[in-house]
């Protein structure tokens, strides 16, 4: 017979005493009702029940070997009682309980005792739901490494588990010394297993443990880790080859099939981590690895959520080709293997039958839970699902005493639901379960989706929401936290109703929409921004009527009913959006057709100048676009950023919409400006099909936008080789210059294929931009080996100098690109060319501390003895190093090309930025070879509005560019006081340093009006010094800014601070003839006194 085993004190490291706090959810409604009945009966019989005191005094009850201390806390809300159950064995169970639960704790010592031992009567008489919550909190996740497997096997698990407090005691000869009730142990065991990761020595030990833990262990084990090897088998192999010094590694075969069989019986096993010796792949081919019986067995573990393969040092092997193929094989096996599907169908059928066999209450709860998770438009959080399950038709508010407990939910659903421990998302146990439930044969099991829709609508109709939208940020935040389902219901109630059209539903919806306060409360949450900012609670549109709501959700029957009431069809909300805008934006053909038939203005514009057609084209709703065009919508309307429906369709890649928008009757095909702008957008989007169509419309292939860029510039910058080839084939100018004299060859350097195309079509390798940089400069600085090779092979000048005298070799050294340096030196680059500061490439290598490049360049550099030692000495001085690094940064700038989000910011297209963010664009991303983010670029070009927009959407105000500058450094350097204020208000670090410069030092040095004063008032370090030891006070004295000097002194600036030349701020003032600063020392004394 299989033994049962457990944990011992020897196998765990625990402090002498542990105290576990749990903020429990209330008991279920059924449990509470049962308790109240028993409580009332006991009270009627006068069993001496202790009633709760209202005086705030502690109430202490002595029990069998324990005491209960109840304190009425000053907490508001549901949990108003603190309860400590104190046992005589030195541990505590502190709880926060409701009044009903606190009453139950008081009552427990008076109830007739069931089988208990020593001091467990108080605990055991609590409702089981409450006890299981305590187990959950009292048995935190832990890792158990089992070394002595034989000793471990000998332990008797039922008497070794210990108390529910989390203590684990060494088992003695007399099990009674534990004083722990058998029932408690049986309840606590599953929680102990689920919260423990078993770490074993090898496959042999895994088999022993999986046998020893018995069925209860295998049923509840969730995490297991062991090396995929058998030490016994290895030892046997070595004994058989005693004279061999190199025994090849092999995959194990001993006990493998038994191990796989046992793992298959671990139904709750979520994570299996197997460790492999990396050298195994030197002896075992990938094909042999994948066809090994043990590895194939691992692929067949149906219930496993994640298989992790790591090496013996615990580093992942997921990138190893063999392991990658293993993961792919597992994926394919689970999706396509018919045997697996048959097996899972059998499992699901049995699980559903177990649900059906439960009592009516549990069966209905399970059906409802599985239905809600199945129909949900996004993964439901655990608390959202529990709230949904607690709603009944006609409820006016949430009955928190009726909420289901997590463990009850998981129990009644027979293992078909899982709760992710990191995200708390509730999900079906496996994707194949969704496929199974979608089959017609099993549809009878799920409730109709309308039931979930009605739950959402009932929730939105709760009395608290009839008060209307919250007036403060705190109020809305509290409402959304207190009512967990509010956000989901506000976002998706209409989605669920749109799938189930019934007249009864129409009546329910109209009842909700008639309450402007309830509707507005929901709309406030619907439009709440993902990234909260000041005033985020006011981000929703006003005047959002029932007509708007029906159009937004595409509820055609509801919309028809509202239109019959004579509602003004073109009434806009506070943002200018009409019902036609909303239905077109969301792509609802039926509602759009209905609104047009009712006389909706097809050319009405909102506050951004957008028509319904623009919104339909922007979101790719082809049927709606054709319907609007057929009804006479004006295709020529431009929004506030001068974009038409055609432009939005092109940039978002909706090629199929271009043709109807270019039809002769639309007017767009005859407008050269519209078609040529569309050509540039098509090139940026990489749509060869649309590009060719627009070229046939005679669009000017070399037309330039406001930046001087042509379609070819945009195509090559985005890496669209096919579109670039099409444009070049149609005679696009390969040497066209933008406003900064950049050619397409500059923009193409990240893509060697496009670079080759341009060179074949006459691209000039030595064309310099307005800073004197050639494409080779940019390629060398970015470390692009293939492109650099191509350029020098086509005659690019390796010694060309930019405005700073920097050559491509300098640029490659500054970037630390050894391979590119080699290419340049082999193709004639001169290591002795000096820039305007007298730097050779060797100087750059020393400053950037590239040791290998120093060794490579030293033999090729003349007169190096005169400067090498001096440069190393300067680099050893912290301030000198900062100065040299700042000089290096000025020489290191390469490509200034921006793409995607950065491009939209650069062009000032607010709506395009929002569209990219809605599409999932990384707001903090940098360009492949540039170093700016959207935020730092917005700061650089001085766009206050875009800086604020990006920050409000989650941009990191302290994200640094490649050279260490933050957006605040950039804004301060250019004197953009408004941007400085916005950045600091959003958390920018006022003391962030780049090459020793803080924003305050930069502002004081460049003497920007108001900026230094603002930074000082925001707490900037007034005594920070640059690499020459100069403080902000030195710079104020230098400029004669008496007001700033006084402010700095008031904030604690050191008037006696000296720079590297020993000068104080006063001496700087004298040296610069700043007469107004003559009283600086006296003013300092006055401040001190």
N, C-alpha and C positions, 0 to 999 in steps of 0.2 A: 504494500500500500504506500502511496506517495506520502511523504512526511510534509508537515506544514512548518514553516520556519519564519523567523522574523528578525528584527533588529536587536542589537545588543549595545550596551553602553560602550563596549570596546570598539565597535565599528563606527561610532559617531563621536564628533567633538561637540559637546554641548556645555554651556555654562552651568554653574551649580543651580541657578534658578533662572527660569524664564517666565516672562509675563506677556501674555498675548492679548492684544486689544482687538475687539471686533465691533464694528458699527453695523449691527444686523438689520436686515430688512424685517418688516413685521410678518407675523405668521399669516398663513392663508385665511381666507374668510371662513372656510369650513372648520378649520381647527379652532378659530376664535369662537365660532358659534357653539361648537361642542364644549369648549372650556366654560363659556358663559352659562350653559345649561348646568354643567356639573357644579360650577361655582355657586349658582343660585340655589341648587338643591342642598349643597353643603351649608349655605347660609341659613336656609329655611330650617335645617335640622340643628342649627346652633352648635356646630363643631368647634367653636372658638376660632373662627377664621379671622385673621388679622387684616383689617382694612388699611388702605394707604393713608398716611398722615399728610395733611396739607400744610403743616407748620414749617416745613423745610428742615425739621430735625432728622438726623439719621435714625433709621429703624433697624435694630439688630435682632436677628432671630438665631438662637442656638439650635443646631440640628445634631444629627448623629455624626459626630466627628467633624463637623463643619459649622460655619456660621454664614449668615446672609446679611449683608449690609446694604440698605437701600437709601439713596440720597436723592431728594428732589432737586434737580439741577436748575440753573437759570437759563437753560437752553429754550429757545422758542421752537415751535413746530412739533413734529411728531414724537421725537425721542426726548422725553422730559425726565427720565429717571436713569440714574447711574446705579448699577448693581454690581457688587463684588461678592462672588461665591468663594469663600476662603476655606480651604481644606487644611486639615491638620498635618498633611504631609509636605507642606511648604510650597504650594503653588496656588495660583489665583486664576479665576476666570472673570475678568472685568467685562461687563456688557453695557451697551446703551439700549434701553428698552422703552417700548410704549407703556402707557398706563396699564393696559390690559395685560401685557407680558409681565410687568412688574408685579401686578396683583397675583399672577400665576406663580411667580417665584415665591411670593409670600405664602401662598396657599399650599405649595408643594410639601412642606414638612408635615402638614395636617392631613394630607391625603393618605388613604390606606397604602401601606408599603407593598411594593411588589418585590420579587427576589432581588435583594441587594446585599452588599457586603460592606461593612464599616461605614465610611462617610459618603456613600454615593446616593443616598436616598433623595436628597434635594435635587441633585443633577438629573437623576434618572427619571424623576417625576415631571420634569419639564417636557413639553410636547416634543415628539421626535424631530419635527422640522427644525425646532430651535436647537436641539442637540446636534443635528447634522450641520447646521450653520456653524456651531462652535467647533466641530471637528474640522470644518473647512478652514477656519481661521487659525485653529490651534495646531494644525499640521502643515506648516509652510513648506514650500518647495525646498528640497534638499538633495544632495548627491551622496550616494552610498557606494563606497568602494569596498568590495568584498575581496579580501586577500586570502584568508584561511577558509577555503570553501568547505573543507571537511568539518571544521568546528561550526561553521555556519549551518551546515546541513543538520547537525545534531540538535540545534535549538528547536524548541517547541513553540511555534508561532503564537498559538492562542494565549499562552501565558507570558509571552515575551514582549507583546506589543506595548504594554504600559498604559499609562493614563491618557485620557483625551486631552490633557494639557500640553502634550508634546513631549513629556518625559518618557524615556525608555530605560528600563531597569534591567540589570543583569539577572538572569533567572537563577534562583537558588534551588535547594532541594525541596523547599516547601512552596508550591505555587501560591498559597494563601498569603505569603508575605507581601504580595503586590496589593492585596486588598482592592482589586479591580473587578467589577462585575463582568460576567461573561457577555452579557448583552451589550455592554458598552464596547468591549473589545470587538465584537462582531460588527458593530456599527462603524467603528473607527477604522477598521482594517482597509476597506476600499479607499478611504481618503488618504491613508498612509501610503498605499501603493501608487495612487495617482499623482502624489506630490513628490515621488522619489525617482531619481535617475539612478539606475543600477549600472555600475561600472565594473566590468569583470575582466579577468586576466586573459582568457582565450575562449575558443569555441567550446572546448570541453567543459569549462566552468559554466558557460551559458546553458548548456544542456542540463547540468546538475541543478542549477538554480531554477530553471524553468520547470523542472520536475518537482523540486523541493517546495516551491511556493504554493503548489496545489492549484486547484481551479479558481479559488478566490483571488489568488495572486495573478494568475494569467488573465482572468477576466478584467482586472483593474490596472494592470501595469501599463504605463503610457510612454516610458522612455527607457531605452536600453543601449548600452555601448560596450563593445568588446572587439579585440583584434580578430580578424578573419584568418585564424591559424589555429592549429592543434599542436600544443607543445609535446603531447605524447607521441604524435605522429612524427614530429621533427626529431625527437629523441630516438625513435625507432629507426628512422632513416639513417641517422648518424651512426647508430650501433651496427647497422648492416654494411656501412662503408667506413670502417674505422681508419683506413689508410688514405682516404681521399681528403684532400685539403679544400676542395671546391665542390661542395654538394649544391647542385642547382636548386633554386627556390621553386616550390610548386604550390599550387592552390590546395587547400586541405580536402580530404575525402572522408576521413574518420569522423563519424558522428554527424556528418553534414545533413543527411536526410532526416535524422531524428531532430536535429535543431530546427530545420525548416518546418517540420510537422508541428513542433511546439510553438514556433513563432506564428503559424497560421491560427493557432488557438488563442492567441493574444488579441482579442477582438478590439480592445481599446488602444492598442499600441499605435502611437502617433509618430514617434521619432526613433529610428534605428540608425545608430552610427557604427559603422564598421571601420576598423583601422587596417590598413594594408602597408606592408613594407614596399616602398617605391621601387626597390630593386626587383620586385616580382615581375615587373614589365620588361626587364632585361632577359628574363628566362621564359616568360609566357607571352605568346603573341596575342594581339588584340582579338583575333577570331577565336583562339582557344579560350581566352578569358571570358568572352561573351557566351560561349557554348558550354562552359563548365557547369555541371549539374547544380552546384551550390549557388553560383551567380544566377542561373536561370530560376532557381528556387526563390531567390530574393526578389526577382522581377514579378513573381507570382503572388506576392503578399498583397492581397486585395485591399485590406483595411489600412495599410500603412500610409500615413500622410506624407512622410518625408524620409527618404533614405539618404544619409550623409556618408560619403566616402572620404576618409582623411588618411594622412600618413601617420607614422608612429609618433611624430612630434605634434600631432593634432592640427596640422595645416591641411586645408582643403585640397582635394585632388580633382575638383570639379572641372578644371581646365585641361586635365590630361585627356588625350584623344580617346583612350579606351573607356574612361569613366564617362566622358561625354556621350559616347555611343551607348553605354549602359543606361544612362538616364533617358536617352531617346528610345531605347528598346522598351524600357519600363512604360514610357508614355504610350508607345504604339501598342504594347501588350494590353494595357488597360482600356484602350479605345477600340481596338479592332479584333482582339482575340475572342472568337465566339465562345470558347470554353469558359473564358472569364465572364462573359456576359451571361451565359447560362447559370454560372455559379452565383453571380451577383443577383440575378433575377430570383433565384431560389432563396437567397438570403433576404432580399427585400420582401418577397412574398411571405416568408415566415415572420419577419419583423412586423409587417402590417397586420398579419393575423393575430400576433400577440397583442397589438394595440386594440384590435377589434374584440378580443377576449376580455379586456379590462371592463370595469364597471362603467356605467354611462358617463359619469362626470370625467373620469380620466380619459375615456375614449374620445369624448367631445373636445377636451382640452388638447389632446395630441393631434387630432384632425385639424383643429383650428390653427395650432402652432405650425404644423407642417405646411398648411395652405398659405399662411401669411408669409412664411419664408420663401415658399415656392413662387408666389406672385410678386414679391417685393421688387421694386425697380432698382434697388441697390441693396447691398447687404445691410440687414437690420442689426443695430446694436442690441445687446442683451436687454438693456433697460427699455429700449423702444418696443421690443417684442413683448416684454412683460406688461407694459402699459397697454399695448394693443389687446392683449389677452384679457385684461381687466376691464374692458369697456363692454357694456351691454346696451342694447337699444333703449333710447330714452334717458340715459344717464345725463345728469346736469353737471357733474364734476367727477373727478377721478376718485374712486373709492380705494384708497391705498391699503385698506385692510383686506381687500379682495385680490391683491396682487399675488400671482403664483411665485413660488420660490424657484430658484435656478435648479436646484437638485430635483425638485418635483418635475419640472419641465423636462429635464434630461431623462428622468426615469420613465415617465409616461410615454415618451416618444421612442422608446426601445432602441436607443443608440443611433437613431437616424438623424439626429441633430448634434452638431458640435459647436462649442463656444471657443473661439480663438482667445488664448490667454493674454496675448499682447494687445489686440485691437478690440476685444470683446464683441467681435462680429459673430452673429449666429449664422451657421451655414449647414447645408445638407451634407451628410457624411461623405458623399462622393459625387462627382458629376454624373455618374451613371444613374444615380437615384433620380435626378431630374429627368433624364431620358425615360426612365421607368415610369415615373408619374405622368409623363406627357402622353403615354400610350392610352388609347381609348379604353382598354380593358381595365385600367386602374383609375380612370377619371372619377368614378363614383366615390372614391375614397376622399378626394379633396372637396372642400367646400367651394361654392361658386365664388369667383373673384369679387362679385358684388358685395359679399359679406365683409371683405377687407375694405372695400370702398366705403361702405356704410360705417364701419368702425372709424375710419379716418374722418368722415364727415361729422359723425357724432362727437368726436374729440374736438373738432374745430368749433362746434356749437356749445361747448361748455360755458357755463355762466361767467367764469372769470374773464373770458375773451369778449363777452358782450360789453365790457367797459371800453372797448376800442383799443387802438394801438397804445403802446407804452410811451410815456412822455419823456422818459430818461433812458440813457444807456444801461444804467444799473437795473432799472425796472425790466427792460427787455431781456437782459442777460439772466436775471433771476427767473423770469417767466419761462425761458427756454430750458433752463436747468431743472426747474421744478416739474415741467411738463415735457418729458423726454420725447414723446411722439410728435410734438408740435411741429418740429422742423420737417420731419418726413411727411406728415399729413399735409402740411402747407404746400410742399413741393410736388406731391404725387396723388392727391385725392382725385384730381381730374383725370389723370392717366388711367386709374383703375375704372372710373365710371365710363370713360370713353370706349372701353372694351365690352361693356354690358349695358345695352340700351333697353330700358324698361320704363314704362310710364310712371311706375311707382318711384323709380329713381329720379325721374324728372321732378316730381313733386318734392321729394326730399331735398334735391339740390336747390330748387327755387326757394324753399323755406330758408335754407342757409343764406342764399344770395340776397334775400330780402332784408337781412340784418346787416346794414352797412357797417356797424361796429365790428361784428364777427368777421365779416369779409375783410375789412381793413386790418384787423389783427392778423389774419392769415397772410395778407399781402405784405405786411410789414416784415414777417418772417421769411416769406418767399424771396423778397428782394434784399434781405440782409447780406451784406458783402462777406466774402470768405475771410478777408483780412480786415479786421475791425479798426476803425479810425475814429477820430473825434467826430461825433455826430452820426455814427453809423446807424443809429436807430431811426434816422430820418431819411434813409436812402430810398425809401419806397415811393412810388408815384401816388399822388392824391387824385381824387375824383375817379378812382378806379371802380367802375360801376359793375352791376351784374352783367351788363352787356359785354364789358371788357373781359370779365372772368370767363364767361361762356365762350367767347372768341379765343381767349388765351388757351383754354383747355380743349378747344375743338369739339365742344358738346353741341352738336348740330340741333338735336331735339330741344335742348334748353334754349339755344339761341333763337330758334323759331318761335318758341313760346314767348320769349321776351319781346321779339319784334312785333308779335301780334298785339302787344299791349301799347303800341304806338311810341316806343322809345326812340329818341333822336339817334339815328343810325350813325351819324358822323361826329358825335360828341367826343372830344379828346380828353385824355387824362391830363394830369399836370405836366407831362412831358411831351404832349402833343400827339400821343399815340391813340389812334382810333381802333375800333374793333377790327377793321380790315387790316390795319398794320399788324396787329397781334396774330391774327389767323394766318396771314401771309408769312410772317416771321417764323411761325412754327410749322408751316407747310400743310395746313388743313384744307384740302380741296373743297369738300362739301360746304363747310362754313363760309369759305371765300365766295363760292358760287351763290350761296344764300344771301350774303351781304351785298354782293353786286346786284342781285335781283331786287333787293330792297332799296337800291339807290345809293349805295355807299360811294363816296367820292374816291375814285381810283387814283387820283393824283394829289391827294391831300399829303402835306409834308408835316413831319414832326419837328421838334425843336432843333434837331440836327440836320434838317433839310431832307430827310429820307422819306421816300414814298414806300408804299406797300411792295411795289415792283423791286425796288432796290433791296428791301429786306429779303424778299423771296429769292432773288438772284444771289445775294450775299450768302445765304444759307443753303443754296443748291436745290431748291424745291422746284424741279422742272415743270411739273404739272401746273403748279400755281403760276409760275412765270408765263407759261403759254396761255393760261386762262386770262390773266391780266392783260397780256398783249392783245389777245383776241377781243377783249372788251374795250380796247382803246387806251390803255395806260400809256403815258408818255415815256418813251425810252430815253429821251434826251435830258430828263431832269437830272441835275447835279446836286449832290448833297453839299453840306457846308465846307467840305474839304475837296470839292470839285470832282467827286467820283460819281460815275453813273452806274446803273445796274450792270452794264457790260464790264466795266472795270472790276467790280466786285466778283462777278462770275469768273473772270479770267484769273485774277490773282489767287482765288481760292481753288482753282483747278477744275472748275465745272465746265469742261470742254463742250459737253452736250448742250449747254445753254447759249453758247456763243452764236451758233447759227440762227436761232430764232430772234436773237437780239440784233443781228446784223441784216435781217430781212429788209428788203427795199422800203416797205411801209413804215419801218421803225425810225428811219431817218438817220440812224447811227452810221450806216454803211456809206453815206455820202458826206459825212463830217470827218475831214482828214485829221483834225486835232484829236478827235475821239478815237479813231482807229490807230493812230500812231502811238498815243498814250497806252492804248490797250496792247499794242505790240510790245512795248517795253515791259508791261506787266506780265505778258505771256512768256517773255524771255526769262524774267525773274522766276516765274513759276515753273519754268522748264517744260512748257507744253508745246511740243513740236507741232502737234496737230493744229492748235489754235494759231501758233505763229505762222504756219503755212497758209491758213485760211485768211489771216489778216494781210499777209503779203499779197495774196491774190486780190485783196480789196485795194491794192495800190498804196498801202501804208508806207510812209517814208522810212526806209530801213536805217538811215543814219540820223533820224530826228533825235534831238537832245532834250532831256528834261531840265528841270531847274538847277540840277547839279552839273549839267553839261554831259551827262552820261547817255550813251546810246543803248539800244537793245542788246548789242553785243557785249558791252560792259557788264550789263546785269546778268546775262546768260553765263558768262565765264566766271563772274564773281560767285555765283551760286553753284558752280560746278556742273552745269548742264551741258555735257559734251555734245549730245545729239542736237540740241537746239543751237549750240554754237556752230556746229558744222553746217546746219541748215542756213544760218545767217551768212556765214562766209561763202557758202555756195551761191547765195543770192547777192554777192558783191558787197557785203558789209565792209566798211573801212577798218582794217585790222590795226591801223595806227591812229584812230580817232582819239582826241584828247578831251578829258573832262575839264571842269573849272580849275582843277589843281594840276593839270597837265599830265595826269595819269593816263596811260594807254591801256587797252584791254590786256596787253601782256603783263602789266603790273598787277592787274586784278586776277590774272589766271594762275599765278605762281603756285598755289596749293595743289593744282591739278596738272600733272605732267602731260596727260593726254591732250588736254586743251592747249597747254603751252606748245606742244608739238604742232597742233593744228594751226595755231596763229603763226608760228615760225614758217610753216609751209605756205602760208598765205601772205608772206611778206612782212610779218611783224618785226619791228626794229628793236634789236636787243639792247641798243645803247640809248634809247629815248629816255631822257631824264625829266622828272617832274619838277614842280616849282621849288622843291628843296634840294634839287640836284641828284636825287636818287634814281637809279636805274632799276629795272626788274631784277638784275643780279644782286643789287643791294638788299632788296626785300627777300629774295630767295635765300641769300647767305645768312641774313639775320634770323630767318625762321628755321634755318637748319634743314632745308629741303634738298636732299642729295640728288634725287632724280632730276628735278627742275634745274638745279645748278649745273649739273652735267650737261643737260640739253642746251642751256644758254651759252656756256663756254664753248661747246662744240660748234655752235652757230656764230661764233665770233664775238661774244660779249666781252667787253673790256674789263679785265679783272682788276685794273688799277684806277678805274673811274672814281672821282672824289665828289662827295656831296657838299652841301653848303658849309659843313663843319670840317671838311677835308677828310672825312671818313671814307675808306675804301670798302669794297665787299669783304676783303680779308679782315679788316678791323671788325666789321659787323659780325662775321662768323665767329671770331675770337670772343667778342663781347657776349655772344650767345652760348659760348662753350661747345660749339659744334665741331668736333674733331674731324669727322669724315668730310665735312664741307671744306674745312681748312685744307685738308689733304688735296681735294679736287682743285681748289684754287691755286695752291702752290705748284701742283703739277701742270697747271695751265697758265703759268707766267705771272702769278701774283707776286708783287714785290714786298718782302717783309720789312723793308726799310723806309717805305713811304710814311711820312709824318702828317698828322692832321694839323689843324690850326692851333692846337694846344701843344704841339710838339710830341704827340703820342705816336709811337709805332704800335703795330699789333702786339708786340711783346709787353709794352706798357699796359695795354688792355688786359692781357692774360694775367699780369701780376695783380692788377686792381680787382679783377673778377675771381682771383685765386684759383685759376685753372692750371694745376700743376703739370698735367700732361702736355698742355699746349705750351707752357713755358719751356719745357724741355725740347719740344719740337721746334719752336721759333728761335731759341737762343743761338743755335749754330748759324742761323741764317740772318741774324741781326748784327749790324755793324755798330761798333762803339757802345756795346751794351754795358761794358764795365763802368761807364760814366754814370749810368742811371739805375742799374738794377739794384744795387745795395741801397741807394737812396730811396727808391720806391718801396722796397721791403721795410725800411725803417719807418716811412710814413704810414704804411699799412699797419704797423704795430701800434701806432698812436690812434686811439679811438676817434678823436675829433678829425684827424687828418684822413682817416679811412672813410669817414662819413662824407667829407668834402670830395674825395676822389670818386666815391661811389655815385655821388650826385652828378659829377662830371660825366661818368660813364653812362648814366641813364640818359643824359641829353644826347649822347652819341648813338644810343641803342634803338632809336625809334625806327621801326620798319613800316610794314603795311598799315595804311590808314583806311583800308576798305572795311565797310560795315555791311552786314547782311541781316536778313530776318528782322527781329525785334529792334536791333540797333539801327537798321536802315529806316524802319518806320518812324523811329524817334528822330533820326536825322532829317527826314523829310517833313516832319511835323504832322503826321497823320494819326490823330488821336484814335479815331475809330479803328484804324488798321492795327494799332497797338492793342486795343481791347480785343479785337477779333483774334489776334495771335495768342494773347493770354488765355482767352476762352478755349482756344484750340490746344492748350497745354504747353505753350512755349516756356522754356526755362528762363525766368525773369533775371537770373543772375549769371546767365551763360556769357561766355566770351567768344569772339570770332575765332576761327581756326588758327589764324596767324596774327590777328590783332591782339590788343591787350585790354580793350575797353569792354565794360558791361553796358547795358542799356542805361543804367543810372549814371555811371561815370561819363558816358557820352552826352547824356542830357545836361549834366552839370557843365561839361566842357563847352557846349554850344549855348549855354545860358538859358535853357528852356525851363523856367520855373514851373510851368504847368505840367510838363512831363515828369519832372523830378517828383512833384507831388503825386501825380497819377501812379508812378512806379512804386513809390513808397507805400501808397495806400493799398497797392496790390501785392505787397509782401517783399519788395526788393530789400536786400540787406544793405543798410546805410554804411556799414563798416567793411563791406567787401572790397578787397584791394585788387588793383590791377597788377600786371606782371611785375612792374617796377615798384610796387608797394604803396602807391598813392590811393587814397580813398576819394570818394566823391567830394568830401568836405575839403580836402587839400586842394582839389581842382577848383572848386567854387571860390575858395578864399584867394587862391592865386590870381583869379580873374576878377575878383572884387564883386561877385554876385551876392550882394547882401541878402536878397530875398531867398535865394537858394540855400545860403548858409543857415538862415533861420529855420527853413523847412527841414533841412537835414538834422539839425540839432534837436528840433522838436520831435523828430522820429527816432532819436536815440543814437545819432552819430557821436563818436568818441571825440571830444574836444581836445584830448591830449594825445591822439594817435600821432606817431612819429614816422616820418619818411626821411632817411638820411639826416637824422637829428632834428628835422624841422617839425614843429607842431603847427597846427592851424593858426594859433595866436602869433607865433613867431613869423610865419609867412605874411599874415595880415599886417603886423607891425612893420615888418621890413618894407613891404610894398605900399604901406601907408594908405590903405583903403578906408574911405570915410565910413564910420560907424561899425565896421566889421570887427576891429580889435575890441572896441568898447563892448560890443554884444558878447563876444567870446569870454571876456573877463567877467562879465556879469553872469555868465552861464557856468562859471566855476573853473575856467581854464587855468592851468598852472602858470602863475605869473612869474615864477622863477625858473622856468624851463629855459635852457640855453642851447644855442645852435653849435655847430662844430667849431666855432671860434670863441665859444664862451659868451656870446652876446645874448642878453635877455631882451624881452619886449621893452623893458625900461631903457636899455641902450638905444633901441631903434626909435622910441618915442623922443628921446633926447636928441638923437641924430636929426630927426625931422622937425624938432621944435614943437612937438605936439604936447603942450602943457596940460590940456584937459585929459589926455590919455595917461600922461605921467602921473597926474594926481589920482586918477582912478586906480592905476596899478599900485601906487603906494598905499592907498586906502585898503587894497586887497592883500597887502603883505609883501609887496615887491621889495627886494633887498637893494637899498640905495647904494650899498658899498660893494655890490657884486662886481667882479673884474673879469674882463675878457682875457683871451690868451696873451694879449699885449700888456696886460696889467691895468687897463683903463676902466674907470667907472663910467656910469651914465653921464655924470656931470662933466667929466673930461671930454666925453664925446660931444656934448653940447657946446663946450668951449671951442673945441677943434673945428666945429662946423658953424661957428659964429651965430649960435642960437641964443640971442640975448634974452629972449623971453624965458629961458630956462635958468637964468642966473640964480634964482632963489630956490633951486632944486634941493640943495642940502638943508636949507632952513625949513622948507616945506616938509622934508622927511622927518626932521626933528619934531615938528609940530604934530605930525601924524603919530609918532612914537609916544609923545607926551599925552 
